Structure formats: structure tokens, C-alpha cells
Amino acid sequence: MSRIRNEQGFLLLTAMIFLFFITNMMLAVAASYESHYRSYDELKIAYLNQTKSILLSLKENKNHAIK
């Protein structure tokens, strides 16, 4: 310990490096989470649009059958 004269500066540097890595890891997790659920939202919209088009085509077929 006699070689390290300014222990508080060393601890501050270590804490800053640790904070940098933890922050980057949390940002990566958040970006992954957002990307994952964005794809679910896009699938939901695609399925809703497909359902709407199927229901419209069934309605049109029913109207043609009545005439």
C-alpha cells in the first residue's frame, strides 16, 4: 500500500470505469428490449391489417351473393 499514495483518486478512477461499463450494459439491455417489443408491435399491426382485409373480402362476397 505504500506505493499508492493517493488512494481516493484510484478509487474514483475505478468507480468511473465501473460506472461506464454498467451504463453501457444497461443501455444495451434497454435497446434490446425496445427492439424486441417493436417487432411484436409490427406483427400485431400486420395481423390486424390482414384481419381487416379478410373481413372486408367476406363482406364483399356476402354482398355479391345476396344480389
C-alpha positions in Angstrom: 0.0 0.0 0.0 2.9 2.3 0.3 3.2 2.6 -3.5 -0.3 4.0 -3.8 -0.2 7.4 -2.2 -3.5 8.8 -3.4 -5.9 6.0 -2.7 -9.0 8.2 -3.2 -8.0 9.1 -6.7 -7.5 5.4 -7.5 -11.0 4.5 -6.1 -12.6 7.4 -8.1 -11.0 6.2 -11.3 -12.1 2.6 -10.6 -15.7 3.8 -9.8 -15.8 5.8 -13.0 -14.7 2.9 -15.1 -17.2 0.6 -13.3 -20.0 3.2 -13.9 -19.0 3.4 -17.6 -19.3 -0.4 -18.1 -22.6 -0.7 -16.1 -24.1 2.3 -18.0 -23.2 0.7 -21.4 -24.6 -2.6 -20.3 -27.9 -1.1 -19.2 -28.2 0.9 -22.5 -27.6 -2.3 -24.5 -30.3 -4.2 -22.5 -32.7 -1.3 -23.0 -32.1 -1.2 -26.7 -32.5 -4.9 -27.0 -35.8 -4.8 -25.0 -37.1 -2.0 -27.2 -36.2 -3.8 -30.4 -37.8 -7.0 -29.2 -41.1 -5.4 -28.4 -41.1 -3.2 -31.5 -41.1 -6.3 -33.6 -44.1 -7.6 -31.6 -45.9 -4.3 -32.3 -45.2 -4.6 -36.0 -46.5 -8.1 -36.1 -49.6 -7.0 -34.3 -50.3 -4.3 -36.8 -49.7 -6.7 -39.7 -52.1 -9.2 -38.3 -54.7 -6.5 -37.7 -54.4 -5.3 -41.2 -54.7 -8.8 -42.6 -57.8 -9.5 -40.4 -59.4 -6.3 -41.7 -58.8 -7.2 -45.3 -60.2 -10.7 -44.8 -63.3 -9.3 -43.1 -63.8 -6.8 -45.9 -63.5 -9.5 -48.5 -66.0 -11.7 -46.7 -68.4 -8.8 -46.5 -68.0 -8.1 -50.2 -68.5 -11.8 -51.1 -71.7 -11.8 -48.9 -73.0 -8.7 -50.7 -72.3 -10.3 -54.1 -74.1 -13.5 -53.1 -77.2 -11.5 -52.0 -77.5 -9.7 -55.3 
